[in-house]
């Protein structure tokens, strides 16, 4: 199924850009939006459910069966706006043997994993196969900004990933990375030019029961038209997980280190790198593995600064192609053989792709050109 179009003008269609697929969905209300999304993402939603069920089985001795995960997800539900609950209901109604509770759990899975399970079970080996590892980059150019990242995860999750372009009346278009039924990961941008890049961090502090990270990212893309408004939205509620964010618009990049109880802000002046660790000395004590990602952090900083200072135009800066070359730097930044997390998606302002940027050609972000529908 490559396209659905309804009489009211709503539709969903697969597009292809340089062999990279993405889903475009247009709808007038959120229930229909969810219904259309789910029709096209059914296999990805079912695969993520199976992966969560496998994790639940590993936790049966600790009473974390799948239904226990459902119960944990329901604690976050009251923080989800009603209109996005309707979108999730539309997703559930589009599929057989997938319930609203399944969709809810998928949207809370990262919060449960990184905000509840990992802080309570710091060294449980079952959690390592669900390890997220990412590297994000930000650059202040002469007249613009540039951000991008590699998204690293166990290869078993690759079939759950999709880049999706969402269009609705009176809202900015949103192009973001998603897994399963998640309404968005904090990876992408909107048509106002506001972008998010994310890394997650394992630490000892449990997350708050609050707005799930997928819902928070989706609302941010819908409502924010510059970096400051997105930053203020993010810090106005306690966090369900720990990690970092790069928040960017065309003139500013804000780097945010996140603990459930605190946020540390840095305004970027030239370059910034974030990986799966904290930079601030005051936050080191919260890390479960203090040395984890430190080598990748230092190496990525060195490579970025060299590229930034050696721009061919004699002006300090970096292009999307230059950033793409950094993202393809194997094996430390582009992790193709790492035994846990591997690079399985990537993006910049101009480019996006599933797979890794070393072996997979990038597509063009659809804000920049019209891509062809699949035939």
C-alpha positions in Angstrom: 0.0 0.0 0.0 1.6 3.2 -1.2 -1.2 5.8 -0.9 -4.6 6.3 0.7 -6.7 9.4 -0.1 -10.1 10.2 1.4 -12.9 12.3 0.1 -12.2 15.2 2.5 -8.7 15.5 1.1 -6.8 13.8 3.8 -4.2 11.3 2.6 -1.1 9.3 3.4 1.6 8.5 0.9 5.1 7.0 0.8 7.7 9.1 -0.9 11.3 8.3 -1.9 14.3 10.6 -2.0 17.5 9.0 -3.2 16.3 5.6 -2.2 15.3 6.8 1.3 11.6 6.4 2.1 9.5 8.6 4.3 5.8 8.8 5.0 3.8 11.9 4.3 0.4 12.3 6.1 -2.2 15.1 5.8 -5.4 15.2 7.9 -7.8 17.7 9.3 -8.1 16.1 12.7 -5.9 14.0 14.9 -8.0 10.9 15.0 -7.9 10.6 11.2 -4.2 11.5 11.3 -3.5 8.6 13.7 -5.7 6.2 11.6 -3.7 7.0 8.5 -0.4 6.8 10.2 -1.2 3.4 11.6 -2.4 2.0 8.3 1.1 2.6 6.9 3.1 1.9 9.9 1.4 -1.3 11.0 4.4 -3.6 10.6 6.6 -1.1 12.6 4.1 -0.8 15.4 3.7 -4.6 15.7 7.5 -5.1 15.7 8.0 -2.6 18.5 5.3 -4.4 20.5 7.1 -7.7 20.0 10.4 -6.1 21.2 8.7 -4.7 24.3 7.1 -8.1 25.0 10.5 -9.7 24.8 11.9 -7.3 27.3 8.9 -7.9 29.6 9.5 -11.6 29.5 13.1 -11.0 30.8 11.6 -9.1 33.7 9.0 -11.7 34.7 10.9 -12.7 37.9 10.9 -9.1 38.8 7.2 -8.8 38.1 7.6 -6.6 35.0 5.5 -8.5 32.6 3.9 -6.8 29.6 0.7 -5.9 31.6 2.9 -4.4 34.3 4.4 -2.2 31.6 0.9 -1.2 30.5 0.1 -0.2 34.1 3.3 1.9 34.3 2.4 3.6 31.0 -1.1 4.5 32.3 0.5 6.6 35.1 1.7 9.0 32.3 -1.6 9.1 30.5 -3.1 12.1 32.3 -0.3 14.3 31.2 -1.0 13.6 27.5 -3.3 16.2 25.8 -6.7 14.9 24.8 -6.2 15.7 21.1 -3.1 13.5 21.1 -4.9 10.7 22.9 -7.4 10.9 20.0 -4.5 10.4 17.5 -3.3 7.4 19.5 -6.9 6.0 19.5 -7.0 6.4 15.8 -3.8 4.4 15.5 -5.3 1.6 17.6 -8.6 1.6 15.7 -6.8 1.1 12.4 -5.2 -2.2 13.4 -6.4 -5.6 14.5 -5.0 -7.0 17.7 -3.4 -3.6 18.6 -5.1 -1.7 21.5 -5.0 1.8 22.6 -3.0 0.5 25.6 -0.4 -0.9 23.3 -0.1 2.5 21.5 0.1 4.3 24.9 2.9 2.0 26.1 5.0 2.5 23.0 4.7 6.3 23.6 5.9 5.8 27.2 8.5 3.1 26.5 11.6 5.4 26.6 10.3 7.0 29.8 9.8 3.7 31.5 13.1 2.3 30.2 15.4 5.3 30.9 13.4 6.9 33.7 12.3 3.9 35.7 13.9 0.6 34.8 17.5 1.6 34.3 17.8 3.8 37.5 16.3 0.9 39.5 18.2 -1.9 37.8 21.5 -0.2 36.9 23.5 -3.2 35.7 20.8 -5.6 34.5 22.1 -7.3 31.3 18.7 -7.5 29.8 18.6 -3.8 29.4 21.8 -3.6 27.3 20.1 -4.9 24.2 17.8 -1.9 24.4 20.8 0.5 24.6 20.4 3.9 22.9 23.6 5.7 21.9 23.7 8.8 19.8 26.1 11.6 18.8 24.7 15.1 18.1 26.5 18.1 16.5 25.7 21.8 16.4 27.4 24.6 14.5 26.9 28.4 14.4 27.7 29.5 10.8 28.0 33.1 9.6 24.4 33.5 8.7 22.7 30.3 9.9 22.9 27.3 12.2 23.4 23.6 11.5 22.6 20.6 13.6 22.5 16.9 13.0 23.1 13.5 14.5 23.6 9.8 14.3 20.9 7.8 16.0 22.4 4.6 17.4 20.4 1.7 18.7 20.4 -2.1 18.6 19.9 -3.3 15.0 16.7 -5.2 16.0 15.0 -1.8 16.3 15.8 -0.7 12.7 12.5 -2.2 11.3 10.6 0.0 13.7 12.0 3.3 12.5 10.4 5.8 10.0 10.9 9.3 9.0 7.5 11.0 8.8 6.2 14.3 7.4 3.0 15.4 9.2 0.8 18.1 7.7 -2.3 19.6 9.3 -4.2 22.9 8.8 -2.9 25.9 10.8 0.1 24.0 12.2 3.7 23.8 11.1 4.7 20.8 9.0 6.8 18.3 11.1 9.5 16.1 9.7 10.8 13.7 12.4 12.2 10.3 13.2 9.7 7.9 14.8 9.8 4.3 16.2 6.7 2.2 16.1 3.7 4.2 17.2 5.6 7.0 18.9 4.2 10.4 17.9 7.7 11.6 17.5 11.2 11.2 18.8 13.1 14.4 19.6 14.9 14.1 16.3 13.8 16.3 13.5 12.5 19.8 12.7 9.4 21.8 11.8 8.7 24.2 8.9 9.5 27.2 11.2 13.1 25.9 11.1 13.1 24.8 14.7 15.2 21.6 15.2 15.7 19.0 18.0 18.6 16.5 18.4 18.7 14.1 21.4 20.9 11.8 23.3 19.9 9.7 26.3 22.0 9.1 29.4 21.9 6.4 32.0 22.0 7.7 35.5 20.9 6.9 39.0 18.0 9.4 39.2 14.5 8.2 38.5 12.5 10.2 36.1 9.3 12.1 37.0 5.9 10.8 36.0 5.1 13.7 33.6 4.6 14.3 29.9 6.2 11.4 28.0 9.2 12.4 25.9 7.6 11.4 22.6 4.5 13.6 23.4 6.7 16.4 24.6 8.7 16.4 21.3 5.5 16.3 19.3 4.0 19.3 21.1 7.2 21.2 20.8 7.3 20.7 17.1 3.7 21.8 16.8 3.8 24.9 19.0 7.3 26.3 18.9 8.5 28.8 16.3 12.0 29.5 17.7 14.6 28.0 19.9 13.7 30.1 23.0 10.0 29.1 23.0 11.0 25.5 22.7 13.5 25.8 25.5 10.9 27.4 27.8 8.4 24.7 26.9 10.9 22.0 27.7 12.0 23.3 31.1 8.4 24.2 32.3 7.7 20.5 33.2 9.9 18.0 35.0 11.7 15.4 32.8 10.7 11.8 32.6 14.2 10.8 31.5 17.8 12.0 31.5 19.9 13.1 28.5 20.8 16.1 26.3 19.0 18.2 23.7 20.3 20.5 21.1 17.5 23.1 20.4 18.1 25.2 17.3 16.5 27.7 15.0 18.1 29.7 12.2 20.1 32.0 14.5 20.6 30.2 17.8 21.5 26.8 19.3 20.8 26.0 22.9 22.5 22.9 24.4 20.6 21.4 27.3 21.8 18.8 29.8 18.8 17.2 31.5 18.3 15.4 34.8 14.8 14.8 36.0 15.2 17.5 38.7 17.3 20.0 36.8 18.3 21.5 33.5 21.7 23.0 32.6 21.8 25.4 29.6 24.6 26.4 27.4 24.3 28.9 24.6 26.4 27.8 21.7 28.9 30.3 20.3 30.6 28.2 17.6 30.5 24.4 17.9 28.9 21.8 20.2 28.9 18.0 20.5 26.8 15.9 22.8 26.9 12.2 23.3 25.7 9.8 26.0 27.4 11.5 28.9 27.3 14.8 30.7 29.8 17.6 30.2 29.2 19.5 33.4 31.4 18.5 36.3 28.5 18.8 38.7 26.5 16.1 36.9 29.2 13.4 36.7 28.2 11.9 40.1 24.8 10.9 38.6 26.2 8.7 35.8 25.8 5.0 36.1 29.0 4.5 34.0 31.1 7.7 34.4 33.6 6.7 31.6 30.9 5.7 29.1 31.0 7.8 25.9 33.8 10.0 27.1 36.2 8.8 24.3 33.5 9.4 21.6 32.7 12.8 23.1 36.3 14.0 22.9 37.0 12.5 19.5 33.8 14.1 18.0 34.7 17.5 19.5 38.2 17.3 17.9 36.9 16.3 14.5 34.1 18.9 14.5 36.4 21.7 15.5 39.0 20.7 12.8 36.3 20.7 10.1 34.8 24.0 11.4 38.1 25.8 11.4 39.3 24.4 8.1 36.3 25.4 5.9 37.4 25.8 2.3 35.8 29.2 2.0 38.3 30.7 4.6 35.3 31.4 6.9 34.8 29.3 9.9 31.7 27.1 9.5 30.4 23.8 8.2 28.0 22.7 5.4 25.5 19.9 5.5 27.9 17.9 3.4 30.7 18.5 5.8 28.6 17.4 8.7 27.5 14.3 6.8 31.2 13.4 6.4 31.6 13.7 10.1 28.6 11.5 10.8 30.1 8.9 8.5 33.4 8.8 10.5 33.8 5.1 11.3 34.1 3.6 13.8 33.8 6.0 16.7 31.1 8.4 15.4 29.5 6.1 12.8 29.3 2.9 14.7 28.8 0.0 12.3 30.3 -2.9 14.3 29.6 -1.9 17.9 28.2 -4.9 19.7 25.3 -3.1 21.3 24.2 0.1 19.7 24.9 0.7 16.0 24.1 3.7 13.8 20.7 3.0 12.2 19.5 6.5 11.3 21.0 10.0 10.8 19.9 13.5 9.8 21.1 17.0 9.2 19.3 20.2 8.2 19.3 19.1 4.6 19.7 15.3 4.7 18.1 12.3 6.4 18.4 8.5 6.2 17.8 5.1 7.7 20.9 3.0 8.0 24.3 4.7 8.5 25.8 7.6 6.6 28.8 5.6 5.7 27.0 3.0 3.7 23.6 4.5 2.9 22.9 7.5 0.6 21.0 10.3 2.3 17.6 11.6 1.2 16.7 15.2 1.0 14.6 16.6 3.8 11.2 17.5 2.2 11.2 21.1 3.4 14.0 21.6 0.9 12.5 20.0 -2.2 9.6 18.0 -3.5 10.4 14.4 -3.6 8.8 11.8 -5.9 6.0 9.5 -4.7 6.8 5.8 -4.9 5.3 4.2 -8.0 
